[in-house]
Amino acid sequence: MGNPSRKETSDNLRIRDVWAENLDQEFEIIREIVERYPFIAMDTEFPGVVARPVGNFKNSGEYQYQTLRCNVDMLKLIQLGLTFCDADGNLPRDEKDEFCVWQFNFREFSLKDDMYAQDSIELLKTSGIDFQALQDHGIEIQRFGELLMSSGVILNDEVHWMTFHSGYDFGYLLKVLTCQPLPEGEEDFFNLLKIYFPRIYDMKYLMKFCDSLHGGLNKLAEQLDVQRIGPQHQAGSDSLLTCTTFFELMHNYFGPNSDLGDVEKYVGILYGLGEDGDGEAHRGI
């Protein structure tokens, strides 16, 4: 993995907002580019965490998964950001020679009718998300799931998913793709995840092996001297920051000349879940 040949700036990058009216058109483009740009950074916006499971759990990973499951099953996806690039971090360009990032806006969530965490929604409002526009013009989630399934992005072991602390992100996507609640058990969740998303890299997990790195995505980007383009807490900008940060992380800490070696040995592990969640028994609230 190398460094991009040309850097994105606020002047040469376009976040392509996807609504119901241009959904089919944008997926046509995605189907055309995924073979050439098979590295995909992903981020979602959702209504926060509103519930915690009660009981005894064999370890912290099981507790975290059951927390994830009950919230994803109850709540609704608000936005999804996808940034496509090649193995060197180069993004696709449109007919105006602008770099492209996709931001999908969904209509299902309602401030009036649905549960949410107040602090999460206030953060999204402050970041510029227009909830009325989502209801008026947003994408119908089932139609999105159908198009995503046939896009070449899913069920493809040539696609590399670059993420940060992404258990909830993948939980929502699996819910959309299967039209089912999440599996009751964590092992079944990971079996399903491996089918739909065979190659996942979670930077929050990778950071555990990089002594000097800590914090959330913004802090990691700052430590690696990566600049954000676009508003924080909107999925398009967050997915682009995930992409550029991932390649800086690879360049600085992983690879044949690194003590950590090839990042492939860390594929498929999500921070705090599964292999990373094994530990002592945990009691829920």
C-alpha positions in Angstrom: 0.0 0.0 0.0 1.4 3.3 -1.0 0.6 7.0 -0.7 -2.0 8.7 -3.0 -0.5 10.4 -6.0 -2.7 13.4 -5.6 -4.1 14.7 -2.3 -7.7 15.6 -1.8 -8.6 19.2 -0.7 -11.9 21.0 -0.1 -11.5 22.5 -3.6 -11.2 19.2 -5.5 -13.4 16.9 -3.5 -17.1 16.3 -3.8 -19.2 14.6 -1.2 -22.0 13.1 -3.4 -25.2 13.2 -1.3 -27.5 10.3 -2.2 -31.2 10.7 -1.8 -34.2 8.6 -3.1 -34.2 10.5 -6.4 -30.6 9.7 -7.4 -30.1 6.4 -5.6 -30.2 4.2 -8.7 -28.0 6.5 -10.7 -25.3 6.6 -8.0 -25.3 2.8 -7.6 -24.7 2.5 -11.4 -21.5 4.5 -10.8 -20.5 2.3 -7.8 -21.0 -0.9 -9.8 -18.6 0.5 -12.4 -15.8 1.6 -10.1 -15.7 -1.1 -7.4 -13.4 -3.4 -9.3 -10.8 -0.6 -9.8 -11.3 0.9 -6.3 -11.8 -2.2 -4.0 -10.7 -0.5 -0.8 -13.8 1.0 0.9 -13.8 3.1 4.1 -17.2 3.1 5.8 -18.9 5.1 8.6 -22.5 5.3 9.8 -24.5 7.8 11.8 -27.2 6.3 14.0 -29.3 7.5 17.0 -26.8 6.5 19.7 -27.2 3.9 22.4 -30.4 3.8 24.4 -30.4 0.4 26.1 -28.1 -1.9 28.1 -28.7 -5.7 28.6 -29.3 -7.1 32.0 -27.8 -10.4 33.3 -24.5 -12.3 33.5 -22.2 -12.6 30.5 -19.3 -14.9 30.0 -17.0 -12.0 29.1 -16.9 -8.3 28.1 -17.2 -9.2 24.4 -20.5 -11.0 24.9 -21.8 -8.0 27.0 -20.7 -5.6 24.3 -22.3 -7.7 21.6 -25.6 -8.0 23.4 -25.6 -4.2 23.9 -25.0 -3.7 20.2 -27.7 -6.2 19.3 -30.5 -4.8 21.3 -29.7 -1.2 20.2 -29.3 -2.0 16.5 -32.5 -4.1 16.5 -34.5 -1.2 18.1 -33.0 1.8 16.3 -32.7 3.0 12.7 -29.8 4.0 10.4 -29.5 7.7 9.6 -26.6 8.0 7.2 -23.9 5.9 5.6 -20.7 7.2 4.2 -18.5 5.2 1.7 -15.1 6.2 0.4 -13.7 4.1 -2.4 -10.0 4.0 -3.3 -7.4 1.8 -4.9 -4.5 0.0 -3.1 -2.5 3.2 -3.0 -5.3 5.3 -1.6 -6.3 7.1 -4.8 -10.0 8.0 -5.0 -12.2 7.9 -8.1 -12.9 11.1 -9.9 -16.0 12.3 -11.7 -16.5 14.0 -15.0 -15.3 17.3 -13.5 -12.1 15.6 -12.3 -13.2 16.0 -8.7 -12.6 13.2 -6.2 -15.8 11.5 -5.0 -17.1 10.3 -1.7 -20.6 8.9 -1.2 -23.1 9.9 1.5 -26.4 8.0 1.7 -29.3 9.7 3.5 -32.1 7.5 4.9 -35.7 8.3 5.6 -36.7 5.7 8.2 -35.7 7.5 11.3 -38.2 10.0 12.9 -37.5 12.4 15.7 -41.2 12.3 16.5 -41.8 8.5 16.6 -38.5 6.8 17.3 -36.2 6.3 20.2 -32.8 8.0 20.3 -30.1 9.2 22.6 -30.6 12.9 23.0 -26.8 13.8 23.1 -26.2 11.8 19.8 -29.0 13.6 18.0 -28.0 17.0 19.2 -24.5 16.3 17.9 -25.8 15.3 14.5 -28.0 18.5 14.4 -25.0 20.6 15.3 -23.0 18.9 12.5 -25.6 20.0 10.0 -27.8 16.9 9.5 -31.3 18.1 8.4 -33.8 15.5 9.8 -36.7 17.0 8.0 -34.9 16.7 4.6 -34.2 13.0 5.5 -37.9 12.4 6.0 -38.9 14.3 2.9 -36.2 13.1 0.5 -34.3 10.2 2.1 -33.7 6.7 0.8 -36.1 3.8 1.6 -33.8 1.4 3.5 -35.1 -1.8 1.9 -34.5 -0.5 -1.6 -31.0 0.5 -0.6 -30.4 -3.0 0.8 -31.5 -4.5 -2.5 -29.1 -2.3 -4.5 -26.2 -2.8 -2.1 -26.6 -6.6 -2.4 -26.3 -6.5 -6.2 -23.6 -3.8 -6.3 -20.5 -6.0 -6.2 -19.5 -4.4 -2.9 -20.9 -7.1 -0.7 -20.0 -10.9 -0.6 -16.7 -10.0 -2.4 -13.4 -11.1 -0.9 -11.6 -8.7 -3.2 -13.1 -5.8 -1.3 -11.2 -4.5 1.7 -13.3 -2.6 4.4 -11.4 0.1 6.3 -13.2 1.1 9.5 -12.8 2.5 13.0 -14.5 0.9 16.0 -17.1 -0.5 13.6 -19.2 -3.1 15.4 -22.3 -0.9 15.3 -21.6 0.1 11.7 -21.6 -3.5 10.5 -24.5 -4.4 12.8 -26.7 -1.8 11.0 -25.5 -3.0 7.6 -26.2 -6.6 8.4 -29.7 -5.7 9.6 -30.3 -3.9 6.3 -28.9 -6.7 4.1 -30.6 -9.6 5.8 -33.9 -7.8 6.7 -33.7 -9.7 10.0 -32.8 -8.9 13.6 -29.2 -9.6 14.4 -28.2 -13.1 15.5 -28.7 -13.9 19.2 -25.2 -15.2 19.6 -21.9 -13.4 18.9 -20.4 -16.3 17.1 -23.3 -16.4 14.6 -22.9 -12.6 14.1 -19.3 -13.1 13.1 -20.1 -16.0 10.9 -22.6 -13.8 9.1 -20.2 -10.9 9.0 -17.5 -13.0 7.3 -19.9 -14.0 4.6 -21.0 -10.5 3.7 -17.8 -8.6 4.5 -14.9 -11.1 4.2 -12.1 -8.6 4.7 -12.5 -6.0 7.5 -9.8 -3.9 9.1 -10.8 -2.1 12.3 -8.3 0.7 13.1 -9.4 0.9 16.8 -8.2 -2.7 17.2 -5.0 -2.1 15.2 -4.1 0.8 17.4 -3.7 -1.6 20.3 -0.4 -2.8 18.7 0.9 0.8 18.0 2.3 1.9 21.4 2.0 5.7 20.9 -1.5 5.8 19.4 -4.7 6.3 21.4 -8.1 7.9 21.4 -10.9 8.1 18.8 -10.8 8.6 15.0 -10.2 12.4 15.3 -7.4 11.9 17.8 -5.8 9.2 15.6 -6.0 11.4 12.5 -4.4 14.3 14.5 -1.5 12.0 15.7 -0.9 10.9 12.1 -1.2 14.5 10.7 -4.3 13.7 8.6 -6.5 16.7 7.8 -10.3 16.4 7.7 -12.3 17.6 4.7 -16.0 18.3 5.4 -18.1 18.4 8.6 -17.4 16.1 11.5 -20.2 13.6 12.4 -21.5 13.4 8.9 -20.9 10.0 7.4 -19.3 11.1 4.1 -16.6 13.2 5.8 -16.0 10.6 8.5 -15.6 7.8 5.9 -13.0 9.9 4.0 -11.1 10.6 7.2 -11.2 6.9 8.0 -9.7 6.2 4.5 -6.9 8.7 4.6 -6.1 7.8 8.3 -6.0 4.1 7.4 -3.4 4.6 4.7 -1.2 6.7 7.0 -1.5 4.0 9.7 -0.4 1.4 7.2 2.5 3.6 6.0 3.8 4.3 9.5 3.2 1.1 11.4 2.5 -2.0 9.2 4.1 -3.7 6.2 7.1 -6.0 5.4 9.6 -3.7 7.1 7.6 -3.3 10.3 7.8 -5.2 13.5 4.0 -5.6 13.3 4.2 -7.2 9.9 1.4 -7.5 7.4 -2.0 -6.1 8.5 -3.6 -9.2 7.0 -3.1 -11.1 10.2 -5.5 -8.7 11.9 -8.3 -9.0 9.3 -11.8 -9.6 10.5 -11.4 -8.6 14.2 -13.6 -5.9 15.5 -12.6 -3.8 18.5 -14.1 -5.1 21.8 -16.0 -8.0 20.2 -15.2 -11.6 19.3 -11.5 -12.4 19.6 -10.9 -8.9 21.1 -13.7 -9.3 23.7 -12.6 -12.5 25.4 -11.9 -12.0 29.0 -13.4 -12.4 32.5 -17.1 -12.8 33.2 -19.1 -9.6 33.0 -22.3 -8.6 34.8 -24.7 -6.3 33.0 -26.7 -3.6 34.7 
